[in-house]
Amino acid sequence: MNLLTNIFLYALIAMCFMCFYRVVRGPTIADRLVGIDILGILVVGITAIIAWKTGMSFILDIGIAWIILSFIGTLTLAKYLWRNKLNE
């Protein structure tokens, strides 16, 4: 079971790098926004695996705070883009 969780952890970290690439090189603002959202979800998955492996449940609080801030940031950016009517 320990090997399987390590594989999942490394897979999530690799996916984080792929999402970071999409955020940096995204052709549109919408692609970058989706990349940031998925990156937040992957970070929560990483914190959940680390909390499960170490037995420290307070790490899940970090993941919950991260996803709440990611959601608020996404809403803020979407409202900004909607108000300025940026067309690509």
MDTraj code that builds the backbone (N, CA, C; nanometers):
import mdtraj as md
import numpy as np

residues = "MET ASN LEU LEU THR ASN ILE PHE LEU TYR ALA LEU ILE ALA MET CYS PHE MET CYS PHE TYR ARG VAL VAL ARG GLY PRO THR ILE ALA ASP ARG LEU VAL GLY ILE ASP ILE LEU GLY ILE LEU VAL VAL GLY ILE THR ALA ILE ILE ALA TRP LYS THR GLY MET SER PHE ILE LEU ASP ILE GLY ILE ALA TRP ILE ILE LEU SER PHE ILE GLY THR LEU THR LEU ALA LYS TYR LEU TRP ARG ASN LYS LEU ASN GLU".split()
xyz = np.array([
    [0.0822, -0.1196, 0.0000],
    [0.0000, 0.0000, 0.0000],
    [0.0865, 0.1258, 0.0000],
    [0.2015, 0.1180, 0.0637],
    [0.2902, 0.2331, 0.0694],
    [0.3433, 0.2683, -0.0693],
    [0.3734, 0.1671, -0.1492],
    [0.4222, 0.1899, -0.2853],
    [0.3147, 0.2564, -0.3705],
    [0.1915, 0.2124, -0.3524],
    [0.0809, 0.2685, -0.4300],
    [0.0574, 0.4158, -0.3968],
    [0.0650, 0.4507, -0.2704],
    [0.0470, 0.5920, -0.2341],
    [0.1627, 0.6765, -0.2855],
    [0.2828, 0.6209, -0.2871],
    [0.3957, 0.6951, -0.3437],
    [0.3769, 0.7188, -0.4924],
    [0.3257, 0.6184, -0.5628],
    [0.3002, 0.6345, -0.7059],
    [0.1953, 0.7425, -0.7283],
    [0.0878, 0.7399, -0.6499],
    [-0.0165, 0.8433, -0.6623],
    [0.0395, 0.9815, -0.6325],
    [0.1231, 0.9911, -0.5312],
    [0.1805, 1.1199, -0.4936],
    [0.2690, 1.1747, -0.6051],
    [0.3541, 1.0897, -0.6609],
    [0.4412, 1.1357, -0.7695],
    [0.3621, 1.1674, -0.8957],
    [0.2544, 1.0943, -0.9202],
    [0.1695, 1.1244, -1.0359],
    [0.1021, 1.2597, -1.0194],
    [0.0545, 1.2900, -0.8999],
    [-0.0076, 1.4202, -0.8755],
    [0.0935, 1.5335, -0.8898],
    [0.2152, 1.5110, -0.8434],
    [0.3185, 1.6137, -0.8575],
    [0.3533, 1.6353, -1.0041],
    [0.3594, 1.5281, -1.0822],
    [0.3856, 1.5422, -1.2259],
    [0.2722, 1.6182, -1.2948],
    [0.1488, 1.5899, -1.2544],
    [0.0355, 1.6629, -1.3114],
    [0.0385, 1.8103, -1.2734],
    [0.0907, 1.8409, -1.1548],
    [0.1041, 1.9818, -1.1154],
    [0.1980, 2.0555, -1.2096],
    [0.3062, 1.9901, -1.2481],
    [0.3980, 2.0541, -1.3423],
    [0.3326, 2.0745, -1.4786],
    [0.2500, 1.9786, -1.5199],
    [0.1793, 1.9952, -1.6472],
    [0.0796, 2.1111, -1.6409],
    [0.0110, 2.1243, -1.5284],
    [-0.0833, 2.2364, -1.5130],
    [-0.0078, 2.3687, -1.5067],
    [0.1069, 2.3687, -1.4410],
    [0.1863, 2.4913, -1.4351],
    [0.2323, 2.5323, -1.5744],
    [0.2648, 2.4337, -1.6573],
    [0.3011, 2.4626, -1.7961],
    [0.1828, 2.5265, -1.8694],
    [0.0621, 2.4758, -1.8458],
    [-0.0568, 2.5319, -1.9101],
    [-0.0829, 2.6740, -1.8617],
    [-0.0556, 2.7003, -1.7354],
    [-0.0754, 2.8359, -1.6829],
    [0.0232, 2.9328, -1.7469],
    [0.1459, 2.8903, -1.7648],
    [0.2482, 2.9787, -1.8208],
    [0.2304, 2.9952, -1.9710],
    [0.2034, 2.8873, -2.0435],
    [0.2016, 2.8906, -2.1893],
    [0.0620, 2.8861, -2.2497],
    [-0.0421, 2.9017, -2.1673],
    [-0.1775, 2.8928, -2.2191],
    [-0.2053, 2.9959, -2.3276],
    [-0.2682, 2.9541, -2.4372],
    [-0.2924, 3.0499, -2.5442],
    [-0.3987, 3.1544, -2.5083],
    [-0.4921, 3.1186, -2.4231],
    [-0.5961, 3.2153, -2.3848],
    [-0.5998, 3.2293, -2.2329],
    [-0.6687, 3.3323, -2.1891],
    [-0.6838, 3.3543, -2.0452],
    [-0.7688, 3.2440, -1.9835],
    [-0.8661, 3.1946, -2.0582],
    [-0.9505, 3.0859, -2.0074],
    [-0.8684, 2.9595, -1.9820],
    [-0.7734, 2.9297, -2.0696],
    [-0.6863, 2.8138, -2.0477],
    [-0.6028, 2.8309, -1.9214],
    [-0.5547, 2.9487, -1.9004],
    [-0.4758, 2.9750, -1.7794],
    [-0.5620, 2.9632, -1.6541],
    [-0.6845, 3.0101, -1.6630],
    [-0.7755, 3.0029, -1.5495],
    [-0.8084, 2.8576, -1.5142],
    [-0.8335, 2.7764, -1.6133],
    [-0.8608, 2.6351, -1.5902],
    [-0.7372, 2.5656, -1.5331],
    [-0.6190, 2.6023, -1.5825],
    [-0.4959, 2.5450, -1.5291],
    [-0.4763, 2.5776, -1.3817],
    [-0.5099, 2.6986, -1.3422],
    [-0.4977, 2.7375, -1.2019],
    [-0.5973, 2.6606, -1.1166],
    [-0.7197, 2.6425, -1.1665],
    [-0.8198, 2.5656, -1.0919],
    [-0.7757, 2.4212, -1.0721],
    [-0.7289, 2.3590, -1.1780],
    [-0.6865, 2.2197, -1.1675],
    [-0.5638, 2.2076, -1.0780],
    [-0.4750, 2.3058, -1.0833],
    [-0.3579, 2.3046, -0.9953],
    [-0.4009, 2.3077, -0.8488],
    [-0.5016, 2.3871, -0.8173],
    [-0.5530, 2.3912, -0.6797],
    [-0.6110, 2.2582, -0.6365],
    [-0.6829, 2.1919, -0.7246],
    [-0.7410, 2.0616, -0.6926],
    [-0.6310, 1.9580, -0.6710],
    [-0.5268, 1.9634, -0.7535],
    [-0.4164, 1.8684, -0.7372],
    [-0.3408, 1.8911, -0.6075],
    [-0.3251, 2.0160, -0.5672],
    [-0.2579, 2.0447, -0.4397],
    [-0.3390, 1.9894, -0.3233],
    [-0.4700, 1.9974, -0.3311],
    [-0.5539, 1.9390, -0.2258],
    [-0.5366, 1.7869, -0.2230],
    [-0.5263, 1.7244, -0.3392],
    [-0.5012, 1.5808, -0.3431],
    [-0.3673, 1.5439, -0.2818],
    [-0.2661, 1.6253, -0.3094],
    [-0.1339, 1.6013, -0.2515],
    [-0.1380, 1.6152, -0.0998],
    [-0.2054, 1.7184, -0.0507],
    [-0.2143, 1.7343, 0.0944],
    [-0.2933, 1.6208, 0.1585],
    [-0.3952, 1.5685, 0.0892],
    [-0.4718, 1.4567, 0.1444],
    [-0.3846, 1.3312, 0.1544],
    [-0.3046, 1.3043, 0.0532],
    [-0.2171, 1.1864, 0.0577],
    [-0.1117, 1.2027, 0.1661],
    [-0.0547, 1.3226, 0.1772],
    [0.0467, 1.3448, 0.2805],
    [-0.0151, 1.3325, 0.4196],
    [-0.1364, 1.3839, 0.4371],
    [-0.2031, 1.3728, 0.5671],
    [-0.2322, 1.2277, 0.6014],
    [-0.2698, 1.1495, 0.5021],
    [-0.2991, 1.0089, 0.5264],
    [-0.1723, 0.9309, 0.5585],
    [-0.0635, 0.9606, 0.4874],
    [0.0612, 0.8876, 0.5102],
    [0.1239, 0.9219, 0.6450],
    [0.1158, 1.0490, 0.6844],
    [0.1812, 1.0903, 0.8086],
    [0.0900, 1.0795, 0.9301],
    [-0.0400, 1.0731, 0.9084],
    [-0.1334, 1.0662, 1.0204],
    [-0.1616, 1.2012, 1.0836],
    [-0.1155, 1.3082, 1.0219],
    [-0.1396, 1.4434, 1.0748],
    [-0.2591, 1.5042, 1.0015],
    [-0.3735, 1.5047, 1.0683],
    [-0.4960, 1.5486, 1.0015],
    [-0.5027, 1.7001, 0.9821],
    [-0.4201, 1.7758, 1.0526],
    [-0.4256, 1.9211, 1.0359],
    [-0.3775, 1.9643, 0.8976],
    [-0.3074, 1.8776, 0.8276],
    [-0.2634, 1.9098, 0.6919],
    [-0.3837, 1.9219, 0.5987],
    [-0.4918, 1.8507, 0.6292],
    [-0.6137, 1.8643, 0.5496],
    [-0.6713, 2.0050, 0.5601],
    [-0.6517, 2.0705, 0.6732],
    [-0.6967, 2.2088, 0.6870],
    [-0.6252, 2.3005, 0.5886],
    [-0.5000, 2.2723, 0.5639],
    [-0.4251, 2.3502, 0.4650],
    [-0.4858, 2.3299, 0.3269],
    [-0.5204, 2.2066, 0.2937],
    [-0.5826, 2.1785, 0.1653],
    [-0.7179, 2.2451, 0.1500],
    [-0.7969, 2.2447, 0.2556],
    [-0.9282, 2.3091, 0.2503],
    [-0.9127, 2.4592, 0.2334],
    [-0.8210, 2.5192, 0.3063],
    [-0.7971, 2.6630, 0.2910],
    [-0.7476, 2.6955, 0.1505],
    [-0.6629, 2.6094, 0.0952],
    [-0.6100, 2.6311, -0.0398],
    [-0.7229, 2.6306, -0.1425],
    [-0.8142, 2.5340, -0.1329],
    [-0.9203, 2.5234, -0.2324],
    [-1.0201, 2.6378, -0.2183],
    [-1.0439, 2.6859, -0.0982],
    [-1.1328, 2.8008, -0.0796],
    [-1.0703, 2.9256, -0.1410],
    [-0.9420, 2.9472, -0.1176],
    [-0.8745, 3.0626, -0.1771],
    [-0.8671, 3.0514, -0.3292],
    [-0.8489, 2.9310, -0.3795],
    [-0.8467, 2.9111, -0.5240],
    [-0.9828, 2.9429, -0.5850],
    [-1.0885, 2.9017, -0.5190],
    [-1.2230, 2.9295, -0.5687],
    [-1.2527, 3.0788, -0.5680],
    [-1.2152, 3.1472, -0.4608],
    [-1.2375, 3.2918, -0.4528],
    [-1.1553, 3.3642, -0.5585],
    [-1.0332, 3.3203, -0.5790],
    [-0.9494, 3.3809, -0.6826],
    [-1.0061, 3.3605, -0.8219],
    [-1.0614, 3.2431, -0.8475],
    [-1.1223, 3.2160, -0.9773],
    [-1.2445, 3.3047, -0.9996],
    [-1.3266, 3.3177, -0.8983],
    [-1.4432, 3.4053, -0.9107],
    [-1.4030, 3.5504, -0.9332],
    [-1.2994, 3.5946, -0.8636],
    [-1.2529, 3.7320, -0.8794],
    [-1.2001, 3.7572, -1.0201],
    [-1.1199, 3.6652, -1.0699],
    [-1.0661, 3.6814, -1.2043],
    [-1.1752, 3.6742, -1.3106],
    [-1.2728, 3.5854, -1.2923],
    [-1.3832, 3.5758, -1.3870],
    [-1.4664, 3.7047, -1.3875],
    [-1.4897, 3.7610, -1.2714],
    [-1.5653, 3.8864, -1.2647],
    [-1.4866, 3.9999, -1.3287],
    [-1.3560, 4.0029, -1.3086],
    [-1.2719, 4.1055, -1.3701],
    [-1.2746, 4.0939, -1.5223],
    [-1.2619, 3.9724, -1.5723],
    [-1.2633, 3.9527, -1.7163],
    [-1.3994, 3.9837, -1.7761],
    [-1.5057, 3.9554, -1.7021],
    [-1.6404, 3.9833, -1.7511],
    [-1.6661, 4.1331, -1.7574],
    [-1.6187, 4.2074, -1.6597],
    [-1.6397, 4.3532, -1.6560],
    [-1.5608, 4.4236, -1.7660],
    [-1.4386, 4.3809, -1.7900],
    [-1.3549, 4.4471, -1.8890],
    [-1.3815, 4.3976, -2.0314],
    [-1.4578, 4.2906, -2.0436],
    [-1.4945, 4.2367, -2.1742],
    [-1.3720, 4.2142, -2.2638],
    [-1.2764, 4.1415, -2.2103],
    [-1.1582, 4.1082, -2.2889],
    [-1.1941, 4.0029, -2.3916],
    [-1.1706, 4.0306, -2.5165],
    [-1.1978, 3.9356, -2.6230],
    [-1.0681, 3.8844, -2.6792],
    [-1.0637, 3.7527, -2.6971],
    [-0.9427, 3.6935, -2.7538],
    [-0.9780, 3.6151, -2.8764],
])
top = md.Topology()
chain = top.add_chain()
for i, resn in enumerate(residues, 1):
    res = top.add_residue(resn, chain, resSeq=i)
    for name in ("N", "CA", "C"):
        top.add_atom(name, md.element.get_by_symbol(name[0]), res)
traj = md.Trajectory(xyz[None], top)
